[in-house]
Amino acid sequence: MAAPEQVRVAAHAKVNLFLRILAREQGGTGHHQIETAFALLELADELVAVRHGAPGEVTLTVDGPDLGPAEENLAVRAARAVLAATGNRFGVALALTKRIPVRAGLGGGSSDAAAALHAVNTLADNAVPRAELLQFAAKLGADVAFFASGAPAALAWGRGERLFRLAPLPAAPALLAIPPGGGGVATADAYRWWDEMHPEPAARGALALDADALASWGSVGRLGGNDFELPVFGKHPALRALYERLAATHPYWVRLCGSGSAVAAVYKSERDRDDAAQQLGSREQEVIPTMTRRLPG
């Protein structure tokens, strides 16, 4: 069968079930070692990749917020990596429909990049082996590796690019809330604030995880929190207030998403989630109902 001329891919958002910052890397790299667990949401961007243009050329159109220069976009860089690996035999036009809030800790840009890797490789008749594609993902960004893996949930460590695939948690109603004015929290800023609070961080031991702790939302809710919460909430009182309001709606689980600025909660039922959304209202913050994702099969 000939390779298709067009591919459409859903690029799902993620949440971090917990996130521990273990240490700064030596040598002034600016990177940190972490351990975390990812889970996918049904909320997704849509990426369409079409064979178009001069060999090796990648163009990007976006339906949604301004994402800045195309040259710096992760999806464009991902597409170029696959084209280069396959000999730049054709060009690609990417059309991205953004539904995941930007700079909210939901991994939208990384998920778009993973979608581009798979979409352009499909256009190239899957010429790049899966293992090599995952290497491209890790080089593009730590979260890209999770999205490219196809796992609905995973443990991650290192910079977040080393993964152990997990069985998906039960699908459950979820609510995302983004504070007034949006604006986002830059991950580099969040790490810098954590560094300022830990000028000489003590070594932290491994966290022993029982498989049962990641089998249900009730048990996940009892896991450790997100180490970004303390420094980020200290800089963004409105985000702390929103987190506290969401926690007061009695979810199974509530956490800051990555380094922010979204907070997420998971509920027992859609009615509980929708009641929580009504309590929060939509005038002072953006509220997005969704579901956690459980892949078929």
NUMAR-757968 format. One line per 10 residues: for each residue x, y, z of C-alpha. Coordinates in Angstrom, 2 decimals, padded with zeros to 5 digits. Layout:
BEGIN
X/Y/Z; ...
***
This chain:
BEGIN
000.00/000.00/000.00; 001.33/003.45/-000.95; 002.02/006.01/001.77; -000.89/008.44/002.29; -000.83/012.05/001.12; -002.49/013.33/004.32; -002.49/012.23/007.97; -004.68/013.48/010.82; -003.52/012.91/014.42; -004.97/013.79/017.83
-002.39/015.26/020.22; -003.67/014.68/023.76; -002.96/016.72/026.90; -001.38/015.17/030.01; -001.35/015.60/033.76; 001.42/014.75/036.22; 000.01/012.43/038.90; 002.91/013.44/041.13; 006.23/015.22/040.50; 009.37/015.16/042.64
012.45/017.28/041.88; 015.40/015.19/043.02; 018.43/017.38/042.29; 020.05/019.87/039.96; 022.37/018.31/037.42; 026.07/019.05/037.88; 027.99/021.11/035.34; 025.68/024.09/035.05; 023.35/022.52/032.49; 020.32/024.13/034.10
018.54/020.77/034.01; 017.09/018.86/036.95; 016.57/015.19/037.71; 012.96/014.38/038.48; 010.59/011.49/038.96; 006.96/011.75/037.94; 003.99/009.85/036.55; 002.06/010.94/033.47; -001.53/010.24/032.46; -003.33/011.35/029.31
-006.52/013.38/029.04; -009.15/013.23/026.31; -008.59/016.97/025.67; -006.51/017.15/022.49; -005.13/019.37/019.75; -005.55/018.19/016.17; -002.66/018.03/013.72; -003.05/017.48/009.97; 000.10/016.77/007.95; -000.01/016.94/004.14
002.68/016.27/001.53; 003.21/019.77/000.13; 005.96/022.13/-000.95; 009.59/021.77/-001.83; 011.56/018.75/-000.57; 012.48/019.26/003.08; 010.23/022.32/003.49; 007.89/022.49/006.50; 005.13/025.09/006.87; 002.77/025.58/009.81
-000.65/027.18/010.10; -002.36/027.46/013.48; -006.03/027.76/014.34; -005.78/029.18/017.83; -003.41/031.37/019.86; -000.18/032.80/018.51; 002.54/030.21/019.12; 005.43/032.42/018.08; 007.87/031.87/015.18; 007.29/028.65/013.25
011.06/028.01/013.23; 010.95/027.54/017.01; 007.81/025.38/017.08; 008.40/021.85/018.36; 006.04/020.30/015.80; 007.98/021.95/012.96; 011.28/020.76/014.41; 009.85/017.25/014.77; 008.66/017.20/011.17; 012.07/018.35/009.95
013.82/015.64/011.94; 011.80/012.92/010.22; 012.19/014.49/006.78; 015.97/014.73/007.24; 016.15/011.11/008.39; 014.28/009.98/005.27; 016.31/011.99/002.77; 014.11/015.10/002.48; 012.16/013.45/-000.34; 009.10/015.70/000.07
007.81/018.76/001.89; 005.12/018.93/004.59; 002.39/021.41/005.42; 001.23/021.18/009.04; -002.18/022.52/010.10; -002.62/022.66/013.88; -005.90/023.25/015.70; -005.12/024.26/019.28; -007.53/023.21/022.04; -005.00/022.60/024.83
-004.26/025.84/026.71; -000.75/027.16/026.07; 001.91/027.30/028.82; -000.44/025.61/031.26; 001.64/022.55/032.17; -000.57/020.27/030.06; 002.13/019.37/027.53; 000.39/020.75/024.46; 003.52/021.73/022.57; 005.24/018.43/023.37
002.17/016.47/022.35; 002.00/018.38/019.05; 005.65/017.47/018.43; 005.00/013.78/019.07; 001.99/013.91/016.75; 004.18/015.49/014.04; 006.81/012.76/014.42; 004.24/010.03/013.86; 002.29/011.89/011.16; 005.32/012.72/008.99
006.72/009.23/009.46; 003.40/007.85/008.21; 003.69/010.10/005.16; 007.15/008.59/004.67; 005.67/005.06/004.79; 007.05/004.54/008.33; 010.63/004.66/007.09; 011.97/005.64/010.53; 011.95/002.68/012.99; 009.99/003.20/016.21
013.09/003.10/018.42; 014.74/005.86/016.38; 011.55/007.93/016.44; 011.55/007.77/020.23; 015.17/008.96/020.23; 014.09/011.98/018.17; 011.33/012.59/020.72; 013.74/012.57/023.69; 016.03/015.08/021.95; 013.11/017.44/021.24
012.03/017.59/024.88; 011.52/015.39/027.94; 007.71/015.28/027.73; 007.79/014.52/023.98; 009.07/011.03/024.73; 005.97/010.18/026.77; 003.57/011.43/024.11; 005.48/009.65/021.34; 005.46/006.36/023.27; 001.72/005.88/022.82
001.33/004.95/026.49; -001.82/006.20/028.25; 000.19/006.43/031.50; 003.83/006.04/032.48; 006.38/006.50/035.24; 009.19/008.81/034.20; 012.56/009.75/035.63; 015.85/011.38/034.62; 014.73/014.62/033.00; 011.40/012.93/032.39
012.46/011.21/029.17; 013.08/007.74/030.68; 009.80/005.87/030.81; 008.14/002.78/032.20; 004.76/002.16/030.63; 001.81/001.73/033.02; -001.62/000.24/032.60; -004.14/003.06/032.23; -006.11/004.22/035.23; -009.89/003.91/034.96
-011.39/006.62/032.75; -012.75/009.33/035.05; -014.28/012.81/034.72; -011.70/015.57/035.04; -011.78/019.34/035.33; -009.09/021.81/034.32; -009.02/025.35/035.66; -006.76/028.18/034.52; -006.42/031.36/036.61; -007.61/034.82/035.57
-005.61/036.36/032.75; -003.85/033.11/031.83; -000.30/034.22/031.06; 001.22/030.85/031.84; 004.21/029.89/033.96; 007.52/029.30/032.18; 009.05/026.00/033.28; 012.50/027.62/033.49; 011.10/030.20/035.93; 009.48/027.48/038.05
012.78/025.60/038.32; 014.60/028.83/039.17; 012.13/029.56/041.97; 012.61/026.01/043.29; 016.40/026.52/043.15; 016.08/029.75/045.13; 014.17/027.84/047.84; 016.79/025.03/047.81; 020.22/026.68/047.38; 021.88/023.46/048.58
019.26/020.77/048.05; 019.72/017.63/050.11; 019.90/014.35/048.24; 016.50/012.70/048.06; 016.06/008.96/048.11; 013.93/006.92/045.78; 010.19/006.84/046.33; 008.96/003.26/046.71; 005.80/002.82/044.66; 003.46/-000.12/044.95
001.67/-001.01/041.71; -001.65/-000.76/043.56; -000.90/002.90/044.30; -001.26/003.64/040.60; -004.27/001.42/039.97; -007.11/003.67/041.12; -007.78/007.39/041.44; -008.45/007.05/045.15; -004.97/005.62/045.72; -003.32/008.11/043.34
-004.89/010.89/045.40; -002.84/009.69/048.38; 000.49/009.83/046.55; 003.00/012.63/047.02; 002.29/016.03/045.51; 003.97/018.26/042.97; 007.21/019.94/044.09; 006.46/022.92/041.85; 003.38/023.82/043.89; 005.15/025.56/046.78
007.43/027.86/044.71; 004.85/028.56/041.98; 002.01/029.26/044.41; 004.33/031.61/046.29; 004.77/033.69/043.12; 001.15/033.37/041.94; -001.33/033.83/044.82; -004.28/033.70/042.39; -003.16/030.25/041.28; -002.91/029.08/044.89
-006.42/030.40/045.54; -007.76/028.59/042.48; -006.11/025.34/043.62; -007.69/025.68/047.05; -011.12/026.34/045.53; -010.78/023.27/043.32; -009.64/021.14/046.27; -012.74/022.27/048.18; -014.98/020.59/045.58; -013.94/017.17/047.02
-012.24/015.51/044.02; -010.43/012.17/044.18; -007.23/013.95/043.18; -006.14/017.56/042.59; -002.74/018.87/041.50; -000.93/021.68/039.76; -000.32/020.60/036.14; 003.44/020.36/035.63; 004.84/023.78/036.51; 001.44/025.44/035.88
-000.56/027.45/035.25; -003.46/024.98/035.03; -004.73/022.96/037.97; -006.55/019.68/037.44; -008.94/017.55/039.44; -010.48/014.10/038.92; -013.94/013.18/040.19; -016.05/010.13/040.99; -018.79/011.06/038.51; -019.60/013.52/035.75
-022.22/015.04/038.02; -019.59/015.75/040.68; -017.30/017.28/038.04; -020.06/019.43/036.56; -021.13/020.58/040.03; -017.52/021.59/040.69; -017.39/023.51/037.40; -020.55/025.35/038.37; -019.10/026.21/041.79; -015.98/027.66/040.20
-017.87/029.53/037.48; -016.29/030.74/034.26; -016.11/034.50/034.76; -012.91/034.60/036.78; -011.11/031.61/035.25; -011.23/029.29/032.29; -012.85/025.96/033.18; -012.51/022.95/030.87; -014.36/019.67/031.51; -012.74/016.56/030.06
-012.01/012.90/030.87; -008.87/010.99/031.69; -007.95/008.78/028.76; -008.16/005.01/028.72; -006.98/003.57/025.42; -008.95/000.64/023.98; -007.60/-002.86/023.96
***
